[in-house]
Amino acid sequence: MRKAARAARARLEPIVLGSKTLTGRLFDYAVQALIVVSLICFSIETLPNISTKTKEWLRLIEIFSVALFTFEYILRAWVTQPTRKYIFSFFGIIDFLAIAPFYLTMGLDLRVIRAFRLLRLVRVLKLARYSQAAKRFHYAFLIAKEELILFSSLTLILIYLAGVGIYYFENPVQPEAFQSIFHSLWWAVATLTTVGYGDIYPLTAGGKIFTFFVLTIGLGIVAIPAGIIASALGKAREMESKD
């Protein structure tokens, strides 16, 4: 029995935990697609005046998603040896928090945490080659590719989280300006990029405090990639001079 379990783990490990094989990449992409669908459905739920039938469909999709996420969580925990290595890892905790409220019927909706699971996509992305004319930028991007991909993923996640956060703070007092998470994303983009058009702004104390932290993070979003690219271009120039 134990030998059969070990053999099953050995067969499943490159699929569930790896991304070098075709089946492993397909598994990763399928999970990422399910996460995106789940987040879109979660955002649609916040739209005003959606029909009862739409709410029922969204509920069915949520149940289906949670069932698959639960199966994936159990599978990852079983394949990883020792199991606690996955359970207490960053992604293990995120995976657990993403499904736990559904079973515990908590008032706090933590589905937004699933956005962090998209960081898994970083390891399966492949980069295309650039033309010879852009050789220096090609080298620079290759030098900083992991940092840029990770930073871009984090930026998209932060924009989404900012939209969700300001929606919960401001929707009760500004239902027209912050009608849904989709409406709030405009505020998130304008604030995180420090543009701040001022067409919509927080009125509640919680919303203002939240905006302060978002603005602080926004300064880093503008500055960090510029530093990464400048450093990478410097290294690329050195490599080019040595050739």
RAFEN-V494012 format. One record per pair of residues at least 6 apart in sequence whose ideal C-beta (glycine too) atoms are under 7 Angstrom apart, sorted by sequence separation. I is the first residue (numbers start at 1). GAP is how many residues later the second one is. D is the distance in Angstrom with one decimal. If there is no record, write none. Layout:
# RAFEN-V494012
<<I | GAP | D> <I | GAP | D>>
This chain:
# RAFEN-V494012
<<14 | 6 | 6.9> <15 | 6 | 6.9> <18 | 6 | 4.4> <19 | 6 | 5.3> <44 | 6 | 7.0> <77 | 6 | 5.0> <80 | 6 | 3.8> <86 | 6 | 4.5> <178 | 6 | 5.0> <190 | 6 | 5.9> <202 | 6 | 5.1> <14 | 7 | 5.0> <101 | 7 | 6.4> <130 | 7 | 6.5> <171 | 7 | 4.7> <190 | 7 | 5.2> <15 | 8 | 4.8> <101 | 8 | 6.4> <130 | 8 | 3.8> <170 | 8 | 4.5> <15 | 9 | 5.1> <19 | 9 | 5.5> <77 | 9 | 5.3> <101 | 9 | 5.0> <202 | 9 | 5.2> <14 | 10 | 5.4> <76 | 10 | 5.5> <77 | 10 | 5.9> <16 | 11 | 6.5> <167 | 11 | 5.4> <15 | 12 | 5.2> <98 | 12 | 6.6> <166 | 12 | 6.5> <45 | 13 | 5.6> <97 | 13 | 5.3> <98 | 13 | 6.8> <167 | 13 | 7.0> <187 | 13 | 5.2> <44 | 14 | 6.3> <167 | 14 | 5.1> <98 | 15 | 5.0> <97 | 16 | 5.0> <98 | 16 | 4.6> <41 | 17 | 5.1> <164 | 17 | 5.7> <167 | 17 | 4.2> <127 | 18 | 6.0> <163 | 18 | 5.2> <166 | 18 | 5.1> <94 | 19 | 5.9> <98 | 19 | 6.7> <41 | 20 | 5.1> <191 | 20 | 6.4> <41 | 21 | 6.5> <163 | 21 | 4.2> <166 | 21 | 5.7> <194 | 21 | 6.8> <73 | 22 | 5.0> <94 | 22 | 5.0> <95 | 22 | 6.8> <163 | 22 | 4.1> <166 | 22 | 6.7> <192 | 22 | 6.1> <73 | 23 | 6.7> <94 | 23 | 6.0> <177 | 23 | 4.4> <191 | 23 | 5.2> <125 | 24 | 6.0> <191 | 24 | 6.2> <194 | 24 | 4.7> <163 | 25 | 4.1> <192 | 25 | 6.7> <193 | 25 | 6.3> <194 | 25 | 6.4> <73 | 26 | 6.5> <159 | 26 | 6.7> <162 | 26 | 3.8> <192 | 26 | 4.2> <38 | 27 | 4.5> <122 | 27 | 5.3> <191 | 27 | 6.1> <122 | 28 | 5.6> <193 | 28 | 6.8> <194 | 28 | 6.1> <69 | 29 | 6.3> <70 | 29 | 5.5> <91 | 29 | 7.0> <159 | 29 | 4.9> <162 | 29 | 6.7> <174 | 29 | 6.2> <192 | 29 | 5.6> <193 | 29 | 6.8> <69 | 30 | 5.0> <159 | 30 | 5.9> <162 | 30 | 5.9> <173 | 30 | 5.5> <34 | 31 | 6.0> <122 | 31 | 6.0> <173 | 31 | 5.8> <121 | 32 | 7.0> <170 | 32 | 5.5> <66 | 33 | 5.5> <159 | 33 | 5.7> <169 | 33 | 6.5> <170 | 33 | 6.7> <34 | 34 | 6.0> <119 | 34 | 5.7> <158 | 34 | 6.4> <170 | 34 | 6.2> <118 | 35 | 6.3> <169 | 35 | 5.5> <66 | 36 | 4.7> <166 | 36 | 6.6> <169 | 37 | 4.7> <170 | 37 | 4.8> <169 | 38 | 3.8> <118 | 39 | 6.6> <31 | 41 | 6.3> <116 | 41 | 6.3> <166 | 41 | 6.1> <169 | 41 | 5.6> <115 | 42 | 4.7> <166 | 44 | 6.3> <115 | 45 | 5.3> <165 | 45 | 5.4> <115 | 46 | 6.5> <112 | 49 | 6.3> <112 | 52 | 5.0> <162 | 52 | 5.0> <16 | 59 | 5.6> <158 | 59 | 6.3> <16 | 60 | 5.8> <17 | 62 | 6.1> <16 | 63 | 4.9> <17 | 63 | 6.8> <13 | 66 | 5.3> <155 | 66 | 5.7> <12 | 67 | 5.2> <42 | 69 | 4.8> <9 | 70 | 5.4> <38 | 73 | 6.8> <151 | 73 | 6.2> <151 | 74 | 5.9> <39 | 75 | 6.1> <38 | 76 | 5.8> <39 | 76 | 6.1> <148 | 77 | 6.7> <35 | 79 | 5.2> <148 | 80 | 6.3> <147 | 81 | 5.2> <35 | 82 | 5.3> <35 | 83 | 6.0> <144 | 84 | 4.9> <144 | 85 | 6.6> <32 | 86 | 6.3> <32 | 88 | 6.9> <144 | 88 | 3.8> <32 | 89 | 5.1> <140 | 89 | 6.6> <143 | 89 | 4.3> <28 | 92 | 6.3> <140 | 92 | 3.9> <143 | 92 | 5.3> <140 | 93 | 4.6> <143 | 93 | 6.5> <28 | 96 | 4.9> <140 | 96 | 4.1> <136 | 97 | 6.9> <139 | 97 | 3.8> <25 | 99 | 5.3> <136 | 100 | 4.9> <139 | 100 | 5.6> <136 | 101 | 6.8> <19 | 104 | 5.4> <136 | 104 | 5.9> <19 | 105 | 4.4> <46 | 121 | 6.4> <48 | 131 | 5.3> <48 | 132 | 6.6> <47 | 133 | 4.5> <46 | 134 | 4.2> <46 | 135 | 4.8> <47 | 135 | 7.0> <43 | 138 | 4.3> <43 | 139 | 5.9>>
